[in-house]
Amino acid sequence: MKKKYIAASLAALCAAGGAMTVHAEDMPVYTLDQVVVTANREPEKVIDSNADISVVTAKDIEANHYKSVADAVKQVPGVVIATRGSSSQTYFSDPITINGSTNVVVMVDGMRVNTNGLMGTHSQLGILTNMDSVDHIEVLKGSASTLYGSDTAGGVINIITKKPTDGKVHTTLDLSRASFDGEKYGLYNEGNKDGFFWTIEANKQIQGNFKDGWGRHVINHLNAESFAGKIGYDLGNDSSVTLSYEKYNADYTRPDYGSNDPTKDFGKKDSDRIALQYNARINDRLTNRLSMYQNRYHLQDDYNNAGSSGTTDLRLKTRGISDQLTYTMEGQTIIGGFDLYQDSVPYYAEVAGMQGKHATNLGFYVQDKWDINDRWNVTPGVRVEHNTDYGTRTTPSLTVGYKISDNTNYYASYKKFFNAPSLMQIYYDNYHTIPNPDLDPEEGYTVELGANHIFDDTLSGNISVYRQFAKNLISWGYSSKGTQYLNTGKTINTGVNMSLTKKFSDHLSGTLGYSYFDGDIRNDSRVYMPKHELNVGLNYTDKKFDAYINGRGVMDRYTSTKSSYGVSESKTMKDYSSFWVWDIGADYKITKEATIYARVNNVFDQFYTNIGSSSPSYGPSGTWFAAPGRNYEVGMQYRF
């Protein structure tokens, strides 16, 4: 039955011909004609990428006034952000899941921002708050082991920052007030002059206690500041050098356990990232990209209860260098290079066994995209990667594309992966968890079928069907030695992602996204995957007035069958496994320079959680993390 449904969906999406091309500049949402770089590390149209890739455009970011990358990607089909409380900024870990896997690599301009050693996730999208300097965000769903590392079983989120080119200087001021004592202040400046280009951004966010959909007060306080700066120089002949720096720090307060807990925990976050990137066009066929970066992260969580089991004082650092050569010729593009990065834990006050630990990964890769003829192309690739703890592994990949016309493209892919255990999973020794140095890496492969199609000059869409096999799944559980991270067996995940973009008129457009997931979830990290999820968007654009409506429908969300602290999770969460959340917003241009905006989130005051296991009525120790109820924001932007 599932096979018939999938086949029918593919046929329905692609059974159209003679369609005109949709031009990206005509629509406020992404189209299959948009150029992306993440799928194959080279610019190409989405329709030609042979991958399931979604784009959050600069127009999307501006219209929705997203406060972080986490806010921006939560509407993408197949992506789940397990946010605790009001935002990712007031907790120390909010797992990211793509296609049912938490093994996701997050990048800025193609450079890793992951850190190894943080519980629950390797990257916090919530602290990436410098959104004015983001040009767009590309979300590649599915394994990308050859080009981005063997730990990309879920996919890649690549944040592409702006590069000013118009020879002018622009400055934007942004001020807003929001529910729950919320405030935001932003300053952004960009320019390009005499070959030099730059962007500078500074933000401040304040939040207070919030109410959930039942009107209950939840402890929440945030005082966060962020800064991002980039300066570069065009060397001519499509070559450039760029130096970038990003800084984030925050003081926050959260409930000690779940939302019902009246005990306050105080926390601090302090992170920074510095990167140098050199792009060179050596000749008409050969280009080179050299990148060097360092990411640092310092977390002090629950520091007001020093000495307690829940206190965390942790420093993480990642240093990396990568180089890529791209050689193009008639009908063929060959990419090769290496990635070298080291994750380390310079300091961990509560876990002496992790302090000073590090892991180094060195990978060499090559990929060849070959157009056999006008319709068929094949892309074989292989990566050889060495991990200091788990030796050398080889992860091959193969993709076949079949482009019937300029408007229709089919593809099929096979990609192998392995995911080495994190430093946390190997060495963590605190409270009720003991180390497990005998962990094996997760290994497996993903098979994917997909199609991209432009129906006519107003409608385009894509569909992908995947099946992922993995063994040695790593989960937190119980053994004869005690509570630790374990290899818990095999898993098979099957899913479907679909999206449509429609232009109804010169002013009105819409998007529809759907994801289906069927798998064996070992949910120790409390990531509750929905079996079905719908994402609906409607956008109205005029000369002075813009408005949007976004809806996210979660249906039949998975929950663990285990029991936690005497609470049966599968029973208590049954009543909260499905919900709809709607957001609306509008902008009005008072003058050419000034714009006022307003938005209302969770319009119908829906009571729900993005992550949790116990009943919302359970006592202070219940792991229910309420999402905010209805809330608003009003603000003004001035650009000169």
Helices and strands as residue ranges (DSSP letters): H 2-14, G 24-26, E 35-36, E 44-45, G 46-48, E 52-56, H 58-64, H 69-73, E 79-81, G 88-90, E 96-98, E 104-108, E 111-112, G 125-127, E 134-141, H 145-148, E 155-161, E 169-178, E 182-193, E 196-207, E 210-211, E 217-218, E 221-236, E 239-255, E 264-281, E 286-301, G 303-305, E 312-329, E 332-348, E 358-371, E 376-387, E 391-405, E 408-419, H 423-427, E 442-456, E 459-471, E 474-479, E 482-487, E 491-503, E 508-518, E 530-541, E 545-557, E 563-564, E 567-568, H 569-572, G 574-576, E 579-589, E 594-601, E 609-612, E 624-626, E 631-639
